[in-house]
Amino acid sequence: MTCTEFLAMLDDLIDDAVTPQLRAELQEHLHGCDHCEVTLSTTRKTIQIYRSHELYDMPSGLRERLHAAIMARCKKGC
């Protein structure tokens, strides 16, 4: 399995909507791919934070830099 194939199945994996055979293939890929393991972990943590409705204050400088970066990226075409 390639990283691209893994990422295409990421939503289904997180939603537990994969067959046992596909889950085994995805787990096998994760054991050999640090990048996809980090992606899965980060995605799960992001969902957990979102669901908990916790608000985090960012320092104003960070907030401004993040906003500027997002706006610059959107102007280039996301």
N, CA, C and O atoms as a GROMACS GRO file, in nm:
protein
  312
    1MET      N    1   0.085  -0.117   0.000
    1MET     CA    2   0.000   0.000   0.000
    1MET      C    3   0.090   0.124   0.000
    1MET      O    4   0.190   0.130   0.071
    2THR      N    5   0.051   0.221  -0.080
    2THR     CA    6   0.126   0.346  -0.086
    2THR      C    7   0.067   0.447   0.013
    2THR      O    8  -0.043   0.428   0.065
    3CYS      N    9   0.142   0.553   0.038
    3CYS     CA   10   0.092   0.659   0.126
    3CYS      C   11  -0.033   0.723   0.066
    3CYS      O   12  -0.127   0.757   0.138
    4THR      N   13  -0.036   0.740  -0.064
    4THR     CA   14  -0.152   0.798  -0.130
    4THR      C   15  -0.276   0.712  -0.109
    4THR      O   16  -0.384   0.764  -0.082
    5GLU      N   17  -0.260   0.581  -0.120
    5GLU     CA   18  -0.372   0.489  -0.098
    5GLU      C   19  -0.416   0.495   0.049
    5GLU      O   20  -0.535   0.493   0.079
    6PHE      N   21  -0.318   0.502   0.139
    6PHE     CA   22  -0.351   0.512   0.281
    6PHE      C   23  -0.431   0.639   0.309
    6PHE      O   24  -0.535   0.634   0.374
    7LEU      N   25  -0.383   0.751   0.259
    7LEU     CA   26  -0.450   0.879   0.284
    7LEU      C   27  -0.590   0.881   0.224
    7LEU      O   28  -0.680   0.946   0.279
    8ALA      N   29  -0.610   0.812   0.113
    8ALA     CA   30  -0.743   0.806   0.052
    8ALA      C   31  -0.841   0.730   0.142
    8ALA      O   32  -0.962   0.753   0.135
    9MET      N   33  -0.788   0.641   0.226
    9MET     CA   34  -0.873   0.560   0.314
    9MET      C   35  -0.877   0.614   0.457
    9MET      O   36  -0.941   0.554   0.544
   10LEU      N   37  -0.809   0.725   0.483
   10LEU     CA   38  -0.796   0.777   0.618
   10LEU      C   39  -0.931   0.804   0.684
   10LEU      O   40  -0.952   0.765   0.799
   11ASP      N   41  -1.021   0.869   0.615
   11ASP     CA   42  -1.153   0.899   0.671
   11ASP      C   43  -1.227   0.771   0.710
   11ASP      O   44  -1.285   0.762   0.818
   12ASP      N   45  -1.224   0.674   0.621
   12ASP     CA   46  -1.292   0.548   0.650
   12ASP      C   47  -1.229   0.476   0.767
   12ASP      O   48  -1.299   0.414   0.847
   13LEU      N   49  -1.097   0.483   0.779
   13LEU     CA   50  -1.028   0.420   0.891
   13LEU      C   51  -1.070   0.486   1.022
   13LEU      O   52  -1.102   0.418   1.119
   14ILE      N   53  -1.070   0.618   1.024
   14ILE     CA   54  -1.107   0.691   1.145
   14ILE      C   55  -1.253   0.665   1.180
   14ILE      O   56  -1.288   0.654   1.298
   15ASP      N   57  -1.339   0.655   1.080
   15ASP     CA   58  -1.482   0.630   1.103
   15ASP      C   59  -1.513   0.482   1.128
   15ASP      O   60  -1.628   0.444   1.147
   16ASP      N   61  -1.409   0.398   1.127
   16ASP     CA   62  -1.423   0.254   1.146
   16ASP      C   63  -1.517   0.193   1.042
   16ASP      O   64  -1.602   0.110   1.073
   17ALA      N   65  -1.498   0.239   0.918
   17ALA     CA   66  -1.583   0.192   0.809
   17ALA      C   67  -1.503   0.113   0.706
   17ALA      O   68  -1.524   0.127   0.586
   18VAL      N   69  -1.411   0.032   0.755
   18VAL     CA   70  -1.329  -0.052   0.666
   18VAL      C   71  -1.346  -0.198   0.706
   18VAL      O   72  -1.378  -0.229   0.821
   19THR      N   73  -1.325  -0.284   0.611
   19THR     CA   74  -1.334  -0.428   0.638
   19THR      C   75  -1.214  -0.470   0.724
   19THR      O   76  -1.112  -0.401   0.726
   20PRO      N   77  -1.227  -0.580   0.793
   20PRO     CA   78  -1.113  -0.628   0.873
   20PRO      C   79  -0.988  -0.649   0.788
   20PRO      O   80  -0.877  -0.623   0.835
   21GLN      N   81  -1.004  -0.697   0.665
   21GLN     CA   82  -0.889  -0.720   0.577
   21GLN      C   83  -0.823  -0.587   0.541
   21GLN      O   84  -0.700  -0.576   0.545
   22LEU      N   85  -0.902  -0.486   0.507
   22LEU     CA   86  -0.846  -0.356   0.472
   22LEU      C   87  -0.782  -0.291   0.595
   22LEU      O   88  -0.677  -0.227   0.584
   23ARG      N   89  -0.844  -0.308   0.712
   23ARG     CA   90  -0.786  -0.254   0.835
   23ARG      C   91  -0.648  -0.315   0.858
   23ARG      O   92  -0.555  -0.244   0.897
   24ALA      N   93  -0.634  -0.444   0.834
   24ALA     CA   94  -0.504  -0.511   0.851
   24ALA      C   95  -0.402  -0.454   0.754
   24ALA      O   96  -0.286  -0.435   0.791
   25GLU      N   97  -0.442  -0.426   0.631
   25GLU     CA   98  -0.351  -0.368   0.532
   25GLU      C   99  -0.309  -0.227   0.574
   25GLU      O  100  -0.192  -0.189   0.561
   26LEU      N  101  -0.405  -0.150   0.622
   26LEU     CA  102  -0.375  -0.014   0.667
   26LEU      C  103  -0.281  -0.017   0.788
   26LEU      O  104  -0.187   0.062   0.795
   27GLN      N  105  -0.305  -0.108   0.881
   27GLN     CA  106  -0.218  -0.120   0.998
   27GLN      C  107  -0.077  -0.163   0.957
   27GLN      O  108   0.022  -0.117   1.014
   28GLU      N  109  -0.070  -0.252   0.861
   28GLU     CA  110   0.061  -0.296   0.812
   28GLU      C  111   0.138  -0.178   0.752
   28GLU      O  112   0.258  -0.162   0.775
   29HIS      N  113   0.068  -0.096   0.677
   29HIS     CA  114   0.133   0.023   0.620
   29HIS      C  115   0.181   0.116   0.730
   29HIS      O  116   0.292   0.170   0.724
   30LEU      N  117   0.098   0.135   0.832
   30LEU     CA  118   0.134   0.224   0.943
   30LEU      C  119   0.260   0.177   1.015
   30LEU      O  120   0.341   0.259   1.058
   31HIS      N  121   0.278   0.047   1.028
   31HIS     CA  122   0.395  -0.005   1.098
   31HIS      C  123   0.525   0.029   1.026
   31HIS      O  124   0.631   0.034   1.088
   32GLY      N  125   0.517   0.053   0.896
   32GLY     CA  126   0.637   0.084   0.820
   32GLY      C  127   0.647   0.228   0.772
   32GLY      O  128   0.741   0.263   0.701
   33CYS      N  129   0.550   0.312   0.810
   33CYS     CA  130   0.549   0.448   0.757
   33CYS      C  131   0.524   0.549   0.868
   33CYS      O  132   0.411   0.568   0.913
   34ASP      N  133   0.630   0.613   0.911
   34ASP     CA  134   0.618   0.713   1.017
   34ASP      C  135   0.531   0.831   0.974
   34ASP      O  136   0.455   0.885   1.054
   35HIS      N  137   0.542   0.870   0.847
   35HIS     CA  138   0.465   0.985   0.798
   35HIS      C  139   0.315   0.960   0.814
   35HIS      O  140   0.243   1.046   0.866
   36CYS      N  141   0.268   0.846   0.770
   36CYS     CA  142   0.125   0.817   0.779
   36CYS      C  143   0.081   0.797   0.924
   36CYS      O  144  -0.031   0.831   0.960
   37GLU      N  145   0.169   0.742   1.006
   37GLU     CA  146   0.138   0.725   1.148
   37GLU      C  147   0.117   0.862   1.214
   37GLU      O  148   0.024   0.879   1.293
   38VAL      N  149   0.204   0.957   1.183
   38VAL     CA  150   0.191   1.092   1.238
   38VAL      C  151   0.064   1.158   1.184
   38VAL      O  152  -0.007   1.226   1.258
   39THR      N  153   0.036   1.139   1.056
   39THR     CA  154  -0.084   1.197   0.996
   39THR      C  155  -0.210   1.144   1.064
   39THR      O  156  -0.301   1.221   1.096
   40LEU      N  157  -0.216   1.014   1.086
   40LEU     CA  158  -0.332   0.954   1.153
   40LEU      C  159  -0.345   1.007   1.296
   40LEU      O  160  -0.454   1.045   1.339
   41SER      N  161  -0.236   1.008   1.367
   41SER     CA  162  -0.238   1.055   1.506
   41SER      C  163  -0.281   1.200   1.515
   41SER      O  164  -0.364   1.236   1.599
   42THR      N  165  -0.225   1.284   1.430
   42THR     CA  166  -0.259   1.427   1.430
   42THR      C  167  -0.405   1.448   1.393
   42THR      O  168  -0.473   1.533   1.453
   43THR      N  169  -0.454   1.374   1.297
   43THR     CA  170  -0.593   1.387   1.256
   43THR      C  171  -0.686   1.346   1.369
   43THR      O  172  -0.785   1.415   1.396
   44ARG      N  173  -0.656   1.236   1.436
   44ARG     CA  174  -0.738   1.192   1.549
   44ARG      C  175  -0.737   1.296   1.662
   44ARG      O  176  -0.841   1.325   1.720
   45LYS      N  177  -0.620   1.351   1.691
   45LYS     CA  178  -0.611   1.452   1.796
   45LYS      C  179  -0.688   1.578   1.759
   45LYS      O  180  -0.753   1.639   1.845
   46THR      N  181  -0.682   1.617   1.633
   46THR     CA  182  -0.756   1.734   1.587
   46THR      C  183  -0.906   1.713   1.603
   46THR      O  184  -0.978   1.802   1.648
   47ILE      N  185  -0.954   1.596   1.567
   47ILE     CA  186  -1.096   1.564   1.581
   47ILE      C  187  -1.134   1.565   1.729
   47ILE      O  188  -1.240   1.616   1.765
   48GLN      N  189  -1.049   1.509   1.812
   48GLN     CA  190  -1.077   1.505   1.956
   48GLN      C  191  -1.086   1.647   2.013
   48GLN      O  192  -1.177   1.676   2.091
   49ILE      N  193  -0.995   1.734   1.976
   49ILE     CA  194  -0.999   1.872   2.023
   49ILE      C  195  -1.125   1.942   1.974
   49ILE      O  196  -1.192   2.012   2.050
   50TYR      N  197  -1.158   1.922   1.848
   50TYR     CA  198  -1.277   1.984   1.790
   50TYR      C  199  -1.403   1.938   1.864
   50TYR      O  200  -1.490   2.019   1.896
   51ARG      N  201  -1.412   1.809   1.890
   51ARG     CA  202  -1.531   1.755   1.957
   51ARG      C  203  -1.542   1.799   2.102
   51ARG      O  204  -1.652   1.807   2.156
   52SER      N  205  -1.429   1.828   2.164
   52SER     CA  206  -1.432   1.868   2.305
   52SER      C  207  -1.473   2.014   2.321
   52SER      O  208  -1.502   2.059   2.432
   53HIS      N  209  -1.476   2.089   2.211
   53HIS     CA  210  -1.515   2.230   2.211
   53HIS      C  211  -1.426   2.316   2.300
   53HIS      O  212  -1.468   2.422   2.347
   54GLU      N  213  -1.306   2.270   2.323
   54GLU     CA  214  -1.215   2.350   2.404
   54GLU      C  215  -1.160   2.464   2.319
   54GLU      O  216  -1.122   2.445   2.204
   55LEU      N  217  -1.158   2.582   2.378
   55LEU     CA  218  -1.103   2.697   2.309
   55LEU      C  219  -0.964   2.725   2.365
   55LEU      O  220  -0.943   2.721   2.486
   56TYR      N  221  -0.874   2.753   2.278
   56TYR     CA  222  -0.737   2.782   2.318
   56TYR      C  223  -0.702   2.923   2.275
   56TYR      O  224  -0.720   2.960   2.159
   57ASP      N  225  -0.653   3.000   2.367
   57ASP     CA  226  -0.609   3.135   2.335
   57ASP      C  227  -0.470   3.130   2.274
   57ASP      O  228  -0.380   3.063   2.324
   58MET      N  229  -0.455   3.200   2.164
   58MET     CA  230  -0.324   3.211   2.101
   58MET      C  231  -0.268   3.349   2.130
   58MET      O  232  -0.342   3.447   2.138
   59PRO      N  233  -0.139   3.356   2.144
   59PRO     CA  234  -0.079   3.489   2.158
   59PRO      C  235  -0.114   3.571   2.035
   59PRO      O  236  -0.121   3.518   1.924
   60SER      N  237  -0.135   3.702   2.053
   60SER     CA  238  -0.180   3.786   1.942
   60SER      C  239  -0.082   3.782   1.825
   60SER      O  240  -0.125   3.784   1.710
   61GLY      N  241   0.046   3.777   1.851
   61GLY     CA  242   0.144   3.770   1.742
   61GLY      C  243   0.127   3.644   1.658
   61GLY      O  244   0.134   3.649   1.536
   62LEU      N  245   0.105   3.532   1.724
   62LEU     CA  246   0.084   3.406   1.653
   62LEU      C  247  -0.046   3.410   1.574
   62LEU      O  248  -0.050   3.367   1.458
   63ARG      N  249  -0.150   3.463   1.635
   63ARG     CA  250  -0.279   3.473   1.568
   63ARG      C  251  -0.266   3.556   1.439
   63ARG      O  252  -0.319   3.517   1.335
   64GLU      N  253  -0.196   3.667   1.446
   64GLU     CA  254  -0.179   3.755   1.330
   64GLU      C  255  -0.096   3.688   1.221
   64GLU      O  256  -0.129   3.698   1.103
   65ARG      N  257   0.012   3.619   1.260
   65ARG     CA  258   0.095   3.549   1.161
   65ARG      C  259   0.017   3.436   1.094
   65ARG      O  260   0.028   3.416   0.973
   66LEU      N  261  -0.059   3.362   1.173
   66LEU     CA  262  -0.140   3.253   1.118
   66LEU      C  263  -0.245   3.306   1.022
   66LEU      O  264  -0.263   3.251   0.914
   67HIS      N  265  -0.313   3.412   1.060
   67HIS     CA  266  -0.414   3.472   0.974
   67HIS      C  267  -0.351   3.520   0.843
   67HIS      O  268  -0.407   3.496   0.736
   68ALA      N  269  -0.236   3.587   0.851
   68ALA     CA  270  -0.168   3.637   0.732
   68ALA      C  271  -0.126   3.520   0.641
   68ALA      O  272  -0.139   3.529   0.519
   69ALA      N  273  -0.077   3.412   0.701
   69ALA     CA  274  -0.034   3.296   0.621
   69ALA      C  275  -0.153   3.232   0.550
   69ALA      O  276  -0.143   3.195   0.433
   70ILE      N  277  -0.265   3.218   0.622
   70ILE     CA  278  -0.384   3.160   0.561
   70ILE      C  279  -0.436   3.247   0.448
   70ILE      O  280  -0.472   3.196   0.342
   71MET      N  281  -0.441   3.378   0.470
   71MET     CA  282  -0.490   3.468   0.365
   71MET      C  283  -0.396   3.467   0.244
   71MET      O  284  -0.443   3.471   0.130
   72ALA      N  285  -0.267   3.463   0.266
   72ALA     CA  286  -0.171   3.458   0.154
   72ALA      C  287  -0.190   3.329   0.073
   72ALA      O  288  -0.186   3.330  -0.050
   73ARG      N  289  -0.210   3.220   0.144
   73ARG     CA  290  -0.230   3.091   0.076
   73ARG      C  291  -0.361   3.092  -0.005
   73ARG      O  292  -0.365   3.042  -0.117
   74CYS      N  293  -0.465   3.150   0.052
   74CYS     CA  294  -0.593   3.155  -0.019
   74CYS      C  295  -0.585   3.244  -0.143
   74CYS      O  296  -0.649   3.215  -0.244
   75LYS      N  297  -0.508   3.350  -0.136
   75LYS     CA  298  -0.492   3.438  -0.253
   75LYS      C  299  -0.418   3.368  -0.365
   75LYS      O  300  -0.441   3.398  -0.482
   76LYS      N  301  -0.330   3.273  -0.331
   76LYS     CA  302  -0.258   3.195  -0.432
   76LYS      C  303  -0.348   3.088  -0.492
   76LYS      O  304  -0.321   3.038  -0.602
   77GLY      N  305  -0.454   3.053  -0.422
   77GLY     CA  306  -0.544   2.947  -0.467
   77GLY      C  307  -0.517   2.821  -0.388
   77GLY      O  308  -0.418   2.751  -0.412
   78CYS      N  309  -0.604   2.792  -0.295
   78CYS     CA  310  -0.587   2.678  -0.204
   78CYS      C  311  -0.583   2.547  -0.275
   78CYS      O  312  -0.570   2.442  -0.211
   0.00000   0.00000   0.00000
